[in-house]
Amino acid sequence: MTIGWNDLTKDEQTALKRMNRGPYPELEPALAERLIDLGLAESRPRGVGINRAGRDLVITTLLAARDNLASKG
């Protein structure tokens, strides 16, 4: 199942963006499990972290937003 950015809640989107920048120790366990279940994060020895699919989703979304702003300007 492929998850799109708009399929995520605002909390899930925020968590992925924060995880994309580095460790996110404040991530709530239930939200971490949800992101793992969606295939966007994984459990690691030092905690839950974003995986390749999650990182690709965040980066694709951010680049699309940037390109959209550039085309309007």
The first five atom37 places (N, CA, C, CB, O) and aatype in JSON, in Angstrom:
{
  "aatype": [12, 16, 9, 7, 17, 2, 3, 10, 16, 11, 3, 6, 5, 16, 0, 10, 11, 1, 12, 2, 1, 7, 14, 18, 14, 6, 10, 6, 14, 0, 10, 0, 6, 1, 10, 9, 3, 10, 7, 10, 0, 6, 15, 1, 14, 1, 7, 19, 7, 9, 2, 1, 0, 7, 1, 3, 10, 19, 9, 16, 16, 10, 10, 0, 0, 1, 3, 2, 10, 0, 15, 11, 7],
  "atom_mask": [
    [1, 1, 1, 1, 1],
    [1, 1, 1, 1, 1],
    [1, 1, 1, 1, 1],
    [1, 1, 1, 0, 1],
    [1, 1, 1, 1, 1],
    [1, 1, 1, 1, 1],
    [1, 1, 1, 1, 1],
    [1, 1, 1, 1, 1],
    [1, 1, 1, 1, 1],
    [1, 1, 1, 1, 1],
    [1, 1, 1, 1, 1],
    [1, 1, 1, 1, 1],
    [1, 1, 1, 1, 1],
    [1, 1, 1, 1, 1],
    [1, 1, 1, 1, 1],
    [1, 1, 1, 1, 1],
    [1, 1, 1, 1, 1],
    [1, 1, 1, 1, 1],
    [1, 1, 1, 1, 1],
    [1, 1, 1, 1, 1],
    [1, 1, 1, 1, 1],
    [1, 1, 1, 0, 1],
    [1, 1, 1, 1, 1],
    [1, 1, 1, 1, 1],
    [1, 1, 1, 1, 1],
    [1, 1, 1, 1, 1],
    [1, 1, 1, 1, 1],
    [1, 1, 1, 1, 1],
    [1, 1, 1, 1, 1],
    [1, 1, 1, 1, 1],
    [1, 1, 1, 1, 1],
    [1, 1, 1, 1, 1],
    [1, 1, 1, 1, 1],
    [1, 1, 1, 1, 1],
    [1, 1, 1, 1, 1],
    [1, 1, 1, 1, 1],
    [1, 1, 1, 1, 1],
    [1, 1, 1, 1, 1],
    [1, 1, 1, 0, 1],
    [1, 1, 1, 1, 1],
    [1, 1, 1, 1, 1],
    [1, 1, 1, 1, 1],
    [1, 1, 1, 1, 1],
    [1, 1, 1, 1, 1],
    [1, 1, 1, 1, 1],
    [1, 1, 1, 1, 1],
    [1, 1, 1, 0, 1],
    [1, 1, 1, 1, 1],
    [1, 1, 1, 0, 1],
    [1, 1, 1, 1, 1],
    [1, 1, 1, 1, 1],
    [1, 1, 1, 1, 1],
    [1, 1, 1, 1, 1],
    [1, 1, 1, 0, 1],
    [1, 1, 1, 1, 1],
    [1, 1, 1, 1, 1],
    [1, 1, 1, 1, 1],
    [1, 1, 1, 1, 1],
    [1, 1, 1, 1, 1],
    [1, 1, 1, 1, 1],
    [1, 1, 1, 1, 1],
    [1, 1, 1, 1, 1],
    [1, 1, 1, 1, 1],
    [1, 1, 1, 1, 1],
    [1, 1, 1, 1, 1],
    [1, 1, 1, 1, 1],
    [1, 1, 1, 1, 1],
    [1, 1, 1, 1, 1],
    [1, 1, 1, 1, 1],
    [1, 1, 1, 1, 1],
    [1, 1, 1, 1, 1],
    [1, 1, 1, 1, 1],
    [1, 1, 1, 0, 1]
  ],
  "atom_positions": [
    [[0.84, -1.18, 0.0], [0.0, 0.0, 0.0], [0.89, 1.25, 0.0], [-0.96, 0.0, 1.22], [1.79, 1.37, 0.83]],
    [[0.63, 2.15, -0.91], [1.38, 3.39, -0.99], [0.64, 4.48, -0.23], [1.61, 3.81, -2.46], [-0.55, 4.69, -0.43]],
    [[1.37, 5.15, 0.63], [0.8, 6.23, 1.44], [1.2, 7.57, 0.83], [1.28, 6.13, 2.92], [2.37, 7.79, 0.53]],
    [[0.23, 8.44, 0.65], [0.51, 9.79, 0.18], [0.55, 10.77, 1.35], [0.0, 0.0, 0.0], [0.03, 10.48, 2.43]],
    [[1.16, 11.89, 1.13], [1.29, 12.9, 2.18], [-0.07, 13.3, 2.75], [2.01, 14.14, 1.64], [-0.22, 13.45, 3.96]],
    [[-1.05, 13.47, 1.88], [-2.38, 13.89, 2.32], [-3.16, 12.79, 3.01], [-3.17, 14.4, 1.15], [-4.23, 13.04, 3.57]],
    [[-2.64, 11.55, 2.97], [-3.26, 10.45, 3.71], [-2.88, 10.5, 5.19], [-2.84, 9.1, 3.1], [-3.51, 9.84, 6.02]],
    [[-1.85, 11.27, 5.51], [-1.35, 11.36, 6.88], [-2.05, 12.47, 7.65], [0.16, 11.59, 6.89], [-2.5, 13.46, 7.07]],
    [[-2.14, 12.29, 8.96], [-2.66, 13.36, 9.81], [-1.59, 14.44, 9.94], [-3.08, 12.81, 11.2], [-0.42, 14.21, 9.62]],
    [[-1.97, 15.59, 10.42], [-1.0, 16.67, 10.64], [0.09, 16.23, 11.62], [-1.72, 17.94, 11.18], [1.26, 16.57, 11.43]],
    [[-0.29, 15.49, 12.66], [0.7, 15.0, 13.62], [1.69, 14.04, 12.97], [0.0, 14.3, 14.8], [2.89, 14.1, 13.25]],
    [[1.21, 13.17, 12.1], [2.08, 12.24, 11.39], [3.02, 12.99, 10.45], [1.26, 11.21, 10.6], [4.21, 12.67, 10.36]],
    [[2.49, 13.99, 9.75], [3.32, 14.8, 8.86], [4.41, 15.53, 9.64], [2.45, 15.8, 8.09], [5.57, 15.54, 9.24]],
    [[4.03, 16.14, 10.75], [4.99, 16.86, 11.57], [6.07, 15.93, 12.11], [4.28, 17.56, 12.73], [7.25, 16.28, 12.1]],
    [[5.66, 14.77, 12.57], [6.63, 13.8, 13.1], [7.62, 13.37, 12.02], [5.9, 12.56, 13.67], [8.82, 13.3, 12.28]],
    [[7.13, 13.1, 10.83], [8.03, 12.7, 9.74], [9.0, 13.82, 9.38], [7.22, 12.3, 8.5], [10.19, 13.56, 9.17]],
    [[8.52, 15.04, 9.33], [9.42, 16.16, 9.02], [10.49, 16.3, 10.1], [8.62, 17.48, 8.88], [11.66, 16.54, 9.78]],
    [[10.11, 16.16, 11.36], [11.09, 16.27, 12.45], [12.07, 15.1, 12.42], [10.37, 16.32, 13.81], [13.26, 15.28, 12.63]],
    [[11.56, 13.9, 12.15], [12.43, 12.73, 12.08], [13.4, 12.84, 10.9], [11.59, 11.44, 11.96], [14.51, 12.32, 10.96]],
    [[12.98, 13.5, 9.84], [13.84, 13.68, 8.68], [15.06, 14.56, 9.01], [13.04, 14.3, 7.53], [16.1, 14.44, 8.37]],
    [[14.91, 15.43, 10.0], [16.01, 16.31, 10.41], [16.95, 15.66, 11.4], [15.45, 17.58, 11.01], [18.06, 16.15, 11.61]],
    [[16.53, 14.56, 12.02], [17.39, 13.89, 12.98], [16.58, 13.21, 14.07], [0.0, 0.0, 0.0], [15.36, 13.07, 13.93]],
    [[17.23, 12.8, 15.14], [16.53, 12.11, 16.22], [15.37, 12.95, 16.76], [17.52, 11.79, 17.36], [15.45, 14.17, 16.87]],
    [[14.3, 12.26, 17.09], [13.09, 12.91, 17.6], [12.66, 12.18, 18.87], [11.94, 12.91, 16.52], [11.71, 11.39, 18.84]],
    [[13.36, 12.43, 19.98], [13.07, 11.7, 21.22], [11.69, 11.97, 21.8], [14.1, 12.04, 22.25], [11.2, 11.18, 22.61]],
    [[11.05, 13.06, 21.41], [9.71, 13.39, 21.93], [8.6, 12.66, 21.2], [9.48, 14.88, 21.83], [7.42, 12.84, 21.54]],
    [[8.94, 11.84, 20.21], [7.94, 11.11, 19.44], [7.14, 10.19, 20.36], [8.62, 10.29, 18.32], [7.7, 9.36, 21.07]],
    [[5.83, 10.35, 20.34], [4.96, 9.54, 21.19], [4.96, 8.09, 20.69], [3.52, 10.11, 21.2], [4.94, 7.85, 19.48]],
    [[4.98, 7.14, 21.61], [5.04, 5.72, 21.21], [3.92, 5.29, 20.26], [4.99, 4.85, 22.44], [4.17, 4.53, 19.32]],
    [[2.7, 5.76, 20.49], [1.59, 5.37, 19.62], [1.79, 5.91, 18.21], [0.25, 5.88, 20.18], [1.5, 5.22, 17.23]],
    [[2.29, 7.13, 18.1], [2.55, 7.73, 16.79], [3.71, 7.01, 16.11], [2.86, 9.23, 16.94], [3.68, 6.8, 14.89]],
    [[4.72, 6.65, 16.87], [5.85, 5.89, 16.33], [5.36, 4.56, 15.76], [6.92, 5.65, 17.41], [5.75, 4.18, 14.65]],
    [[4.52, 3.86, 16.49], [4.0, 2.58, 16.01], [3.16, 2.76, 14.75], [3.16, 1.91, 17.1], [3.22, 1.93, 13.84]],
    [[2.39, 3.82, 14.7], [1.56, 4.1, 13.52], [2.45, 4.31, 12.29], [0.66, 5.35, 13.76], [2.17, 3.77, 11.22]],
    [[3.53, 5.09, 12.44], [4.44, 5.35, 11.32], [5.16, 4.08, 10.89], [5.46, 6.43, 11.7], [5.42, 3.87, 9.7]],
    [[5.49, 3.22, 11.85], [6.1, 1.93, 11.53], [5.09, 1.07, 10.76], [6.57, 1.2, 12.83], [5.44, 0.47, 9.75]],
    [[3.85, 1.03, 11.23], [2.81, 0.24, 10.56], [2.56, 0.73, 9.13], [1.51, 0.31, 11.37], [2.23, -0.06, 8.25]],
    [[2.71, 2.04, 8.92], [2.51, 2.61, 7.59], [3.72, 2.38, 6.68], [2.23, 4.1, 7.7], [3.66, 2.66, 5.48]],
    [[4.81, 1.87, 7.25], [6.01, 1.62, 6.46], [6.87, 2.84, 6.24], [0.0, 0.0, 0.0], [7.67, 2.88, 5.31]],
    [[6.71, 3.87, 7.11], [7.45, 5.11, 6.95], [8.55, 5.3, 7.99], [6.5, 6.27, 7.02], [9.33, 6.26, 7.9]],
    [[8.62, 4.41, 8.94], [9.63, 4.49, 10.01], [9.99, 3.07, 10.41], [9.11, 5.31, 11.24], [9.32, 2.1, 10.04]],
    [[11.06, 2.96, 11.18], [11.49, 1.64, 11.66], [12.1, 1.77, 13.04], [12.51, 1.0, 10.68], [12.62, 2.81, 13.43]],
    [[12.02, 0.67, 13.77], [12.6, 0.62, 15.1], [14.1, 0.36, 14.97], [11.92, -0.48, 15.98], [14.53, -0.5, 14.2]],
    [[14.88, 1.12, 15.73], [16.33, 1.01, 15.71], [16.82, 0.89, 17.14], [16.99, 2.23, 14.99], [16.07, 1.16, 18.08]],
    [[18.07, 0.49, 17.33], [18.59, 0.36, 18.69], [18.48, 1.65, 19.52], [20.03, -0.08, 18.64], [18.32, 1.59, 20.74]],
    [[18.56, 2.8, 18.87], [18.5, 4.07, 19.59], [17.14, 4.72, 19.54], [19.52, 5.03, 19.03], [16.99, 5.89, 19.92]],
    [[16.13, 3.98, 19.07], [14.77, 4.51, 19.0], [14.2, 4.38, 17.61], [0.0, 0.0, 0.0], [14.82, 3.79, 16.73]],
    [[13.04, 4.94, 17.42], [12.36, 4.87, 16.12], [12.92, 5.97, 15.23], [10.81, 5.01, 16.28], [13.09, 7.12, 15.65]],
    [[13.2, 5.6, 13.98], [13.72, 6.57, 13.02], [13.01, 6.45, 11.69], [0.0, 0.0, 0.0], [12.42, 5.42, 11.36]],
    [[13.09, 7.5, 10.93], [12.49, 7.51, 9.6], [13.26, 6.53, 8.72], [12.52, 8.95, 8.99], [14.47, 6.38, 8.85]],
    [[12.54, 5.86, 7.82], [13.21, 4.94, 6.89], [13.24, 5.57, 5.5], [12.49, 3.55, 6.86], [12.82, 6.72, 5.32]],
    [[13.73, 4.81, 4.53], [13.88, 5.34, 3.17], [12.54, 5.79, 2.59], [14.51, 4.29, 2.26], [12.46, 6.85, 1.97]],
    [[11.49, 5.01, 2.78], [10.17, 5.37, 2.24], [9.66, 6.66, 2.88], [9.17, 4.23, 2.47], [9.1, 7.51, 2.18]],
    [[9.84, 6.8, 4.19], [9.41, 8.01, 4.87], [10.2, 9.22, 4.41], [0.0, 0.0, 0.0], [9.64, 10.29, 4.18]],
    [[11.51, 9.05, 4.27], [12.37, 10.14, 3.81], [12.01, 10.55, 2.38], [13.86, 9.73, 3.9], [11.94, 11.74, 2.07]],
    [[11.78, 9.57, 1.51], [11.38, 9.87, 0.14], [10.07, 10.65, 0.1], [11.24, 8.58, -0.68], [9.93, 11.59, -0.69]],
    [[9.12, 10.27, 0.94], [7.84, 10.96, 0.99], [8.01, 12.41, 1.43], [6.87, 10.24, 1.93], [7.44, 13.32, 0.82]],
    [[8.79, 12.64, 2.48], [9.02, 14.0, 2.98], [9.72, 14.84, 1.92], [9.85, 13.98, 4.27], [9.28, 15.95, 1.62]],
    [[10.78, 14.32, 1.35], [11.56, 15.1, 0.38], [10.74, 15.4, -0.87], [12.84, 14.34, 0.0], [10.77, 16.52, -1.37]],
    [[10.02, 14.4, -1.37], [9.17, 14.61, -2.55], [8.13, 15.69, -2.28], [8.49, 13.3, -2.95], [7.87, 16.53, -3.14]],
    [[7.54, 15.66, -1.1], [6.51, 16.64, -0.73], [7.11, 18.04, -0.63], [5.85, 16.24, 0.6], [6.53, 19.0, -1.13]],
    [[8.26, 18.15, 0.02], [8.89, 19.46, 0.17], [9.34, 20.03, -1.17], [10.09, 19.36, 1.11], [9.19, 21.22, -1.42]],
    [[9.88, 19.19, -2.04], [10.3, 19.66, -3.36], [9.1, 20.08, -4.21], [11.09, 18.57, -4.09], [9.17, 21.07, -4.94]],
    [[8.02, 19.34, -4.12], [6.81, 19.69, -4.88], [6.26, 21.04, -4.4], [5.74, 18.59, -4.73], [5.81, 21.84, -5.22]],
    [[6.28, 21.28, -3.1], [5.8, 22.55, -2.56], [6.69, 23.69, -3.04], [5.76, 22.51, -1.02], [6.2, 24.77, -3.39]],
    [[8.0, 23.46, -3.05], [8.94, 24.49, -3.49], [8.73, 24.79, -4.98], [10.4, 24.04, -3.24], [8.7, 25.95, -5.38]],
    [[8.57, 23.74, -5.78], [8.36, 23.92, -7.21], [7.04, 24.64, -7.48], [8.39, 22.56, -7.92], [6.95, 25.45, -8.4]],
    [[6.04, 24.33, -6.69], [4.73, 24.97, -6.84], [4.83, 26.45, -6.53], [3.68, 24.3, -5.91], [4.24, 27.27, -7.24]],
    [[5.58, 26.82, -5.5], [5.76, 28.23, -5.16], [6.56, 28.95, -6.26], [6.47, 28.36, -3.8], [6.26, 30.09, -6.6]],
    [[7.56, 28.29, -6.78], [8.4, 28.89, -7.82], [7.6, 29.15, -9.09], [9.6, 27.99, -8.12], [7.81, 30.16, -9.77]],
    [[6.69, 28.23, -9.42], [5.91, 28.4, -10.65], [4.87, 29.52, -10.52], [5.21, 27.09, -11.02], [4.42, 30.08, -11.52]],
    [[4.49, 29.83, -9.28], [3.52, 30.91, -9.06], [4.2, 32.28, -9.03], [2.76, 30.68, -7.76], [3.55, 33.31, -9.23]],
    [[5.5, 32.28, -8.77], [6.23, 33.54, -8.61], [6.69, 34.05, -9.89], [0.0, 0.0, 0.0], [7.33, 35.1, -9.94]]
  ]
}
